[in-house]
Amino acid sequence: MKFNVAQLLKEPTGSRREFELDEDIQNIDHDIEPRAPLTGKVRFTRTASGILATGGLHTVVEMECRRCLRSFTTPVDFDLEEEFIPSIDVTTGAALPTEGIEEALLIDEKHMLDLTEVVRQYLILYREQYPLCDEACAGLCPVCGKNLNEGPCGCQDAPQDPRWAALRELLKPDHPGPSS
């Protein structure tokens, strides 16, 4: 997802370019399993110090349910907004100060703006943090490991730790409650 922004860097502040994205992002990160291309629009706006990239992007990723461990796909939509700073002056070719600027936000010496790392970070940020295949997912049986979404497993309730017996008594409906 590289864009040559040399011409835009030569233009006055406020100048814009828009691009439609339809990018294959299969190898963007080992923890992200995309199942559709990254699509959307991105707009580059010339600022006093560089180029502001904004846009609305969409893809579909495969995730693993945290309750039943089944794989499922889910959409990921996010709005991108980052300012990229040139490392080389486009008119003179002189190196510009880049100290303290994250490397992913630098426009390289060939005036190429690369969205790949920023998109990767946004995908990690905006995907589900606790993915569930369904809100009503029953999960796995703690005794035999059967997926309870497919039906009951027939296991007896898990053996209960006798050290919790006094607390279980408090949960019974006929228990009088704490004494005052």
Phi and psi restraints in degrees (value plus and minus 20) as a CYANA .aco file:
   2 LYS   PHI    -124.6   -84.6
   2 LYS   PSI     121.3   161.3
   3 PHE   PHI    -151.4  -111.4
   3 PHE   PSI     112.6   152.6
   4 ASN   PHI    -102.5   -62.5
   4 ASN   PSI      95.9   135.9
   5 VAL   PHI    -132.4   -92.4
   5 VAL   PSI      -0.2    39.8
   6 ALA   PHI     -78.2   -38.2
   6 ALA   PSI     -67.1   -27.1
   7 GLN   PHI     -84.6   -44.6
   7 GLN   PSI     -61.5   -21.5
   8 LEU   PHI     -84.1   -44.1
   8 LEU   PSI     -55.4   -15.4
   9 LEU   PHI     -87.0   -47.0
   9 LEU   PSI     -43.2    -3.2
  10 LYS   PHI    -103.8   -63.8
  10 LYS   PSI     -33.8     6.2
  11 GLU   PHI    -108.2   -68.2
  11 GLU   PSI     145.4   185.4
  12 PRO   PHI     -90.5   -50.5
  12 PRO   PSI     140.1   180.1
  13 THR   PHI     -74.7   -34.7
  13 THR   PSI     116.8   156.8
  14 GLY   PHI      78.8   118.8
  14 GLY   PSI     -34.6     5.4
  15 SER   PHI     -84.5   -44.5
  15 SER   PSI     127.4   167.4
  16 ARG   PHI    -155.1  -115.1
  16 ARG   PSI     136.2   176.2
  17 ARG   PHI    -159.7  -119.7
  17 ARG   PSI     121.8   161.8
  18 GLU   PHI    -141.3  -101.3
  18 GLU   PSI     123.6   163.6
  19 PHE   PHI    -155.9  -115.9
  19 PHE   PSI     122.1   162.1
  20 GLU   PHI    -109.1   -69.1
  20 GLU   PSI     113.2   153.2
  21 LEU   PHI    -125.3   -85.3
  21 LEU   PSI     120.6   160.6
  22 ASP   PHI    -172.9  -132.9
  22 ASP   PSI      57.5    97.5
  23 GLU   PHI    -131.8   -91.8
  23 GLU   PSI     117.9   157.9
  24 ASP   PHI     -96.7   -56.7
  24 ASP   PSI     103.4   143.4
  25 ILE   PHI    -140.5  -100.5
  25 ILE   PSI      11.5    51.5
  26 GLN   PHI     -75.7   -35.7
  26 GLN   PSI     -58.3   -18.3
  27 ASN   PHI    -128.8   -88.8
  27 ASN   PSI      11.2    51.2
  28 ILE   PHI     -92.9   -52.9
  28 ILE   PSI     -51.7   -11.7
  29 ASP   PHI    -183.5  -143.5
  29 ASP   PSI     123.9   163.9
  30 HIS   PHI     -89.0   -49.0
  30 HIS   PSI     -39.2     0.8
  31 ASP   PHI    -114.7   -74.7
  31 ASP   PSI     -23.9    16.1
  32 ILE   PHI    -133.6   -93.6
  32 ILE   PSI     104.8   144.8
  33 GLU   PHI    -134.2   -94.2
  33 GLU   PSI      67.1   107.1
  34 PRO   PHI     -89.6   -49.6
  34 PRO   PSI     122.8   162.8
  35 ARG   PHI    -137.3   -97.3
  35 ARG   PSI     -15.1    24.9
  36 ALA   PHI    -172.3  -132.3
  36 ALA   PSI     138.2   178.2
  37 PRO   PHI     -87.7   -47.7
  37 PRO   PSI     139.6   179.6
  38 LEU   PHI    -100.3   -60.3
  38 LEU   PSI     102.8   142.8
  39 THR   PHI    -145.8  -105.8
  39 THR   PSI     139.7   179.7
  40 GLY   PHI     122.4   162.4
  40 GLY   PSI    -189.7  -149.7
  41 LYS   PHI    -136.9   -96.9
  41 LYS   PSI     124.2   164.2
  42 VAL   PHI    -149.0  -109.0
  42 VAL   PSI     118.0   158.0
  43 ARG   PHI    -139.3   -99.3
  43 ARG   PSI     111.8   151.8
  44 PHE   PHI    -126.8   -86.8
  44 PHE   PSI     105.9   145.9
  45 THR   PHI    -140.7  -100.7
  45 THR   PSI     108.8   148.8
  46 ARG   PHI     -89.6   -49.6
  46 ARG   PSI     107.2   147.2
  47 THR   PHI    -134.2   -94.2
  47 THR   PSI     156.5   196.5
  48 ALA   PHI     -83.7   -43.7
  48 ALA   PSI     -50.7   -10.7
  49 SER   PHI    -129.4   -89.4
  49 SER   PSI     -27.2    12.8
  50 GLY   PHI     155.2   195.2
  50 GLY   PSI    -151.8  -111.8
  51 ILE   PHI    -155.4  -115.4
  51 ILE   PSI     107.3   147.3
  52 LEU   PHI    -111.6   -71.6
  52 LEU   PSI     102.9   142.9
  53 ALA   PHI    -122.8   -82.8
  53 ALA   PSI     103.9   143.9
  54 THR   PHI    -152.3  -112.3
  54 THR   PSI     135.5   175.5
  55 GLY   PHI     149.5   189.5
  55 GLY   PSI     146.1   186.1
  56 GLY   PHI    -131.6   -91.6
  56 GLY   PSI     103.9   143.9
  57 LEU   PHI    -144.9  -104.9
  57 LEU   PSI     134.9   174.9
  58 HIS   PHI    -164.6  -124.6
  58 HIS   PSI     122.9   162.9
  59 THR   PHI    -174.8  -134.8
  59 THR   PSI     158.9   198.9
  60 VAL   PHI    -146.6  -106.6
  60 VAL   PSI     111.8   151.8
  61 VAL   PHI    -143.0  -103.0
  61 VAL   PSI     134.5   174.5
  62 GLU   PHI    -114.6   -74.6
  62 GLU   PSI     116.1   156.1
  63 MET   PHI    -154.2  -114.2
  63 MET   PSI     150.2   190.2
  64 GLU   PHI    -132.5   -92.5
  64 GLU   PSI     108.5   148.5
  65 CYS   PHI     -83.1   -43.1
  65 CYS   PSI     114.9   154.9
  66 ARG   PHI     -96.2   -56.2
  66 ARG   PSI     -34.2     5.8
  67 ARG   PHI    -117.4   -77.4
  67 ARG   PSI     -67.2   -27.2
  68 CYS   PHI    -130.1   -90.1
  68 CYS   PSI     -26.2    13.8
  69 LEU   PHI      48.2    88.2
  69 LEU   PSI      -6.8    33.2
  70 ARG   PHI     -99.1   -59.1
  70 ARG   PSI     122.6   162.6
  71 SER   PHI     -99.2   -59.2
  71 SER   PSI     123.5   163.5
  72 PHE   PHI    -172.7  -132.7
  72 PHE   PSI     141.2   181.2
  73 THR   PHI    -125.5   -85.5
  73 THR   PSI     128.6   168.6
  74 THR   PHI    -166.0  -126.0
  74 THR   PSI     123.9   163.9
  75 PRO   PHI     -95.2   -55.2
  75 PRO   PSI     129.7   169.7
  76 VAL   PHI    -148.4  -108.4
  76 VAL   PSI      97.0   137.0
  77 ASP   PHI    -138.3   -98.3
  77 ASP   PSI     117.5   157.5
  78 PHE   PHI    -174.0  -134.0
  78 PHE   PSI     135.0   175.0
  79 ASP   PHI    -122.4   -82.4
  79 ASP   PSI     108.7   148.7
  80 LEU   PHI    -117.7   -77.7
  80 LEU   PSI     116.8   156.8
  81 GLU   PHI    -174.8  -134.8
  81 GLU   PSI      85.2   125.2
  82 GLU   PHI    -165.4  -125.4
  82 GLU   PSI     125.3   165.3
  83 GLU   PHI    -122.5   -82.5
  83 GLU   PSI     108.3   148.3
  84 PHE   PHI    -123.1   -83.1
  84 PHE   PSI     119.5   159.5
  85 ILE   PHI    -135.5   -95.5
  85 ILE   PSI     112.5   152.5
  86 PRO   PHI     -91.3   -51.3
  86 PRO   PSI     125.7   165.7
  87 SER   PHI    -115.5   -75.5
  87 SER   PSI     -35.9     4.1
  88 ILE   PHI    -151.8  -111.8
  88 ILE   PSI     115.8   155.8
  89 ASP   PHI     -87.5   -47.5
  89 ASP   PSI     107.1   147.1
  90 VAL   PHI     -87.8   -47.8
  90 VAL   PSI     -48.0    -8.0
  91 THR   PHI    -110.1   -70.1
  91 THR   PSI     -56.8   -16.8
  92 THR   PHI    -122.4   -82.4
  92 THR   PSI     -42.8    -2.8
  93 GLY   PHI      61.9   101.9
  93 GLY   PSI     -16.5    23.5
  94 ALA   PHI     -95.7   -55.7
  94 ALA   PSI     125.0   165.0
  95 ALA   PHI     -88.2   -48.2
  95 ALA   PSI     118.9   158.9
  96 LEU   PHI    -124.3   -84.3
  96 LEU   PSI     133.4   173.4
  97 PRO   PHI     -86.3   -46.3
  97 PRO   PSI     109.9   149.9
  98 THR   PHI    -145.9  -105.9
  98 THR   PSI      -8.9    31.1
  99 GLU   PHI     -81.4   -41.4
  99 GLU   PSI     113.3   153.3
 100 GLY   PHI      63.2   103.2
 100 GLY   PSI     -18.0    22.0
 101 ILE   PHI    -121.8   -81.8
 101 ILE   PSI     109.8   149.8
 102 GLU   PHI     -78.2   -38.2
 102 GLU   PSI     115.4   155.4
 103 GLU   PHI     -77.5   -37.5
 103 GLU   PSI     -55.5   -15.5
 104 ALA   PHI     -85.0   -45.0
 104 ALA   PSI     -37.8     2.2
 105 LEU   PHI    -121.6   -81.6
 105 LEU   PSI      -8.2    31.8
 106 LEU   PHI    -116.5   -76.5
 106 LEU   PSI     118.0   158.0
 107 ILE   PHI    -107.0   -67.0
 107 ILE   PSI     106.4   146.4
 108 ASP   PHI     -91.6   -51.6
 108 ASP   PSI     159.9   199.9
 109 GLU   PHI     -87.7   -47.7
 109 GLU   PSI     -35.1     4.9
 110 LYS   PHI    -117.9   -77.9
 110 LYS   PSI      -9.0    31.0
 111 HIS   PHI      44.2    84.2
 111 HIS   PSI      15.4    55.4
 112 MET   PHI    -119.7   -79.7
 112 MET   PSI     105.6   145.6
 113 LEU   PHI    -118.1   -78.1
 113 LEU   PSI     100.8   140.8
 114 ASP   PHI    -129.5   -89.5
 114 ASP   PSI      96.4   136.4
 115 LEU   PHI    -106.3   -66.3
 115 LEU   PSI     -28.1    11.9
 116 THR   PHI     -74.8   -34.8
 116 THR   PSI     -73.7   -33.7
 117 GLU   PHI     -85.9   -45.9
 117 GLU   PSI     -58.9   -18.9
 118 VAL   PHI     -85.5   -45.5
 118 VAL   PSI     -63.2   -23.2
 119 VAL   PHI     -82.5   -42.5
 119 VAL   PSI     -62.0   -22.0
 120 ARG   PHI     -77.9   -37.9
 120 ARG   PSI     -65.8   -25.8
 121 GLN   PHI     -84.6   -44.6
 121 GLN   PSI     -61.1   -21.1
 122 TYR   PHI     -85.2   -45.2
 122 TYR   PSI     -59.0   -19.0
 123 LEU   PHI     -81.9   -41.9
 123 LEU   PSI     -62.7   -22.7
 124 ILE   PHI     -84.0   -44.0
 124 ILE   PSI     -61.3   -21.3
 125 LEU   PHI     -88.7   -48.7
 125 LEU   PSI     -59.7   -19.7
 126 TYR   PHI    -116.3   -76.3
 126 TYR   PSI     -28.4    11.6
 127 ARG   PHI     -96.8   -56.8
 127 ARG   PSI     144.8   184.8
 128 GLU   PHI     -78.9   -38.9
 128 GLU   PSI     111.9   151.9
 129 GLN   PHI    -104.7   -64.7
 129 GLN   PSI     -48.7    -8.7
 130 TYR   PHI    -148.4  -108.4
 130 TYR   PSI      55.9    95.9
 131 PRO   PHI     -89.2   -49.2
 131 PRO   PSI     112.7   152.7
 132 LEU   PHI    -146.0  -106.0
 132 LEU   PSI     116.7   156.7
 133 CYS   PHI     -87.7   -47.7
 133 CYS   PSI     -47.2    -7.2
 134 ASP   PHI    -181.5  -141.5
 134 ASP   PSI     123.7   163.7
 135 GLU   PHI     -78.9   -38.9
 135 GLU   PSI     -49.5    -9.5
 136 ALA   PHI    -113.3   -73.3
 136 ALA   PSI      -4.5    35.5
 137 CYS   PHI     -77.2   -37.2
 137 CYS   PSI     107.7   147.7
 138 ALA   PHI    -105.2   -65.2
 138 ALA   PSI     -34.1     5.9
 139 GLY   PHI      60.1   100.1
 139 GLY   PSI    -177.1  -137.1
 140 LEU   PHI    -129.2   -89.2
 140 LEU   PSI     128.7   168.7
 141 CYS   PHI     -86.4   -46.4
 141 CYS   PSI     109.6   149.6
 142 PRO   PHI     -90.7   -50.7
 142 PRO   PSI     -34.2     5.8
 143 VAL   PHI    -112.2   -72.2
 143 VAL   PSI     -75.1   -35.1
 144 CYS   PHI    -125.8   -85.8
 144 CYS   PSI     -35.4     4.6
 145 GLY   PHI      66.4   106.4
 145 GLY   PSI     -13.0    27.0
 146 LYS   PHI     -88.7   -48.7
 146 LYS   PSI     124.3   164.3
 147 ASN   PHI     -91.6   -51.6
 147 ASN   PSI      92.2   132.2
 148 LEU   PHI     -93.5   -53.5
 148 LEU   PSI     -28.1    11.9
 149 ASN   PHI     -91.6   -51.6
 149 ASN   PSI     -41.2    -1.2
 150 GLU   PHI    -110.1   -70.1
 150 GLU   PSI     -20.3    19.7
 151 GLY   PHI     106.5   146.5
 151 GLY   PSI     149.6   189.6
 152 PRO   PHI     -87.5   -47.5
 152 PRO   PSI     134.8   174.8
 153 CYS   PHI    -116.5   -76.5
 153 CYS   PSI     -37.3     2.7
 154 GLY   PHI      66.7   106.7
 154 GLY   PSI     -19.4    20.6
 155 CYS   PHI     -91.9   -51.9
 155 CYS   PSI     128.7   168.7
 156 GLN   PHI     -89.2   -49.2
 156 GLN   PSI     140.4   180.4
 157 ASP   PHI     -77.0   -37.0
 157 ASP   PSI     127.8   167.8
 158 ALA   PHI     -78.2   -38.2
 158 ALA   PSI     121.6   161.6
 159 PRO   PHI     -77.4   -37.4
 159 PRO   PSI     117.7   157.7
 160 GLN   PHI    -116.0   -76.0
 160 GLN   PSI     122.6   162.6
 161 ASP   PHI     -92.8   -52.8
 161 ASP   PSI     102.1   142.1
 162 PRO   PHI     -83.9   -43.9
 162 PRO   PSI     -38.1     1.9
 163 ARG   PHI     -88.9   -48.9
 163 ARG   PSI     -37.5     2.5
 164 TRP   PHI    -116.2   -76.2
 164 TRP   PSI     -16.7    23.3
 165 ALA   PHI     -77.1   -37.1
 165 ALA   PSI     -62.7   -22.7
 166 ALA   PHI     -83.8   -43.8
 166 ALA   PSI     -57.8   -17.8
 167 LEU   PHI     -92.0   -52.0
 167 LEU   PSI     -54.4   -14.4
 168 ARG   PHI     -83.6   -43.6
 168 ARG   PSI     -52.7   -12.7
 169 GLU   PHI     -80.0   -40.0
 169 GLU   PSI     -55.9   -15.9
 170 LEU   PHI     -86.2   -46.2
 170 LEU   PSI     -44.2    -4.2
 171 LEU   PHI    -103.1   -63.1
 171 LEU   PSI     -33.4     6.6
 172 LYS   PHI     -89.7   -49.7
 172 LYS   PSI     119.8   159.8
 173 PRO   PHI     -83.1   -43.1
 173 PRO   PSI     -48.1    -8.1
 174 ASP   PHI    -108.3   -68.3
 174 ASP   PSI     -16.9    23.1
 175 HIS   PHI     -93.0   -53.0
 175 HIS   PSI     113.1   153.1
 176 PRO   PHI     -89.3   -49.3
 176 PRO   PSI     -34.1     5.9
 177 GLY   PHI      73.3   113.3
 177 GLY   PSI    -199.8  -159.8
 178 PRO   PHI     -90.0   -50.0
 178 PRO   PSI     124.8   164.8
 179 SER   PHI    -100.1   -60.1
 179 SER   PSI     126.1   166.1
